[in-house]
């Protein structure tokens, strides 16, 4: 048996775990930063809502999985397994390295870059229509997050509200939508590894994806919560609520349209829109990591795919 045949399902689960560990903390960062939730209860809330988001994703946003399933067409089952292994190894390495420095990176875009590198290495067909959806999600999420954050913050200033209570509900919504978005992406890979269509995922694989992401979220990702919740900007409770609601708007809109989008990008953009003074140094760090994600993961995916082949 080729090594990647046995390795592929394990790598998919590892990436789902890393995603829950390094990306889901973005959902609760502002609630923790403003004091609406303490760290451990916030982590528990995010884990439960991530599980629910993944488990219900096929009912809520099935178009995201279909987009992911059609990104790349490898020429043989062996190349499919080798290419997926190479892309997943790139995601794991990049995600853990970014976490080491407390930087939230997008596993979604790392995966897309890794798949691109693997496709180039193995001569696979890249589907233009699916990549248009990916590009639209990437281009729209940042300006949409800034505009939504600013607009929601202004709107909240005109109506009576309880920002602390609102942030708890908004953090839960953001975690749910993160699970729905990223759960669809990685469930599609798990189904590809099993040779199953994303249109009809078996309940066992759906629940396995949900449990793995919830477990990763339960690990906490404290460094990323500190970076986003404390270092990026000093938010008032109302500004924090605006950022959380704006993130939910962007994730929900893109998910409904079938556009893969990064929770990290949407949340940071929403914070920059809601806060009058985000810290330029932290923003520059995050932008640098995001810019490097594509070339770094594409190169890693290329090399790992050749090695796995």
Secondary structure as UniProt FT lines:
FT   HELIX           3..22
FT   TURN            23..24
FT   HELIX           25..34
FT   HELIX           39..60
FT   HELIX           62..69
FT   STRAND          72..73
FT   HELIX           77..100
FT   TURN            101..102
FT   HELIX           107..122
FT   STRAND          125..126
FT   HELIX           128..156
FT   TURN            157..158
FT   HELIX           163..194
FT   HELIX           198..200
FT   HELIX           203..218
FT   HELIX           222..226
FT   HELIX           227..231
FT   HELIX           237..256
FT   TURN            257..258
FT   HELIX           263..274
FT   HELIX           280..308
//
